[in-house]
Amino acid sequence: MSAIFGMENKDIIMTAAVIIGPILSVQIQKTLEQFRDKKQNRLHIFRTLMSTRSQRLHRDHVQALNMIDIEFYGRKIPLIKTKYQTNKEQAVTHAWKSYNDHLNKGKEYPDINIWVSKSDDLFTELLYTISQAMNYDFDKVQLQRDCYRPVAHGDLETTQANILKGLEDILKGKTSLPMTITNIPFNDTSAATEQMQQDSYDINTRNT
């Protein structure tokens, strides 16, 4: 066998294995930890959206939505400086983009109920794409219907949306604040004057 620096090939291989082995082990461990963390973060998003799907104004719900772009971003390829997304990751980010765009167009809908109905459809689509990315076997009908949502919660969200829109229209001068007079204030001075005149008339009448 040939030798390098007085070492045979087998000795070189053993030495390289001793040096490179721990480095590769650390890198593999880091990769596995990153994979587990990403999976846990995605699972947290999905669980939060599922548990708060009947309370979409909840703070945790909004935070979970805003984390979608980060956790489903994909992987960055160093050499060509671009990102790579799987088809499932792309489906999630595209569904979130459509839903987010619709949420910001609420003012453009003359009927708030139409906006709410479309929001439900887009949100269901978002949940479905995330469930597919997480390898859950849900269908859209199941995600939309299998949810306990008290009527009061839905009424509250609609009422809050209507109130906010009404206040915005008032502040922007698009409409005015309605006012109704229910009681005309009694003028104490006029009443006192009338009473004095009446008393004076009564005295004069008795004197005559």
Secondary structure as GFF3:
##gff-version 3
##sequence-region A 1 208
A	DSSP	beta_strand	3	4	.	.	.	ID=ss1
A	DSSP	beta_strand	7	8	.	.	.	ID=ss2
A	DSSP	alpha_helix	9	51	.	.	.	ID=ss3
A	DSSP	alpha_helix	59	66	.	.	.	ID=ss4
A	DSSP	alpha_helix	68	71	.	.	.	ID=ss5
A	DSSP	beta_strand	75	77	.	.	.	ID=ss6
A	DSSP	beta_strand	82	84	.	.	.	ID=ss7
A	DSSP	alpha_helix	87	103	.	.	.	ID=ss8
A	DSSP	three_ten_helix	106	108	.	.	.	ID=ss9
A	DSSP	alpha_helix	112	133	.	.	.	ID=ss10
A	DSSP	alpha_helix	140	145	.	.	.	ID=ss11
A	DSSP	alpha_helix	151	171	.	.	.	ID=ss12
A	DSSP	alpha_helix	188	207	.	.	.	ID=ss13
###
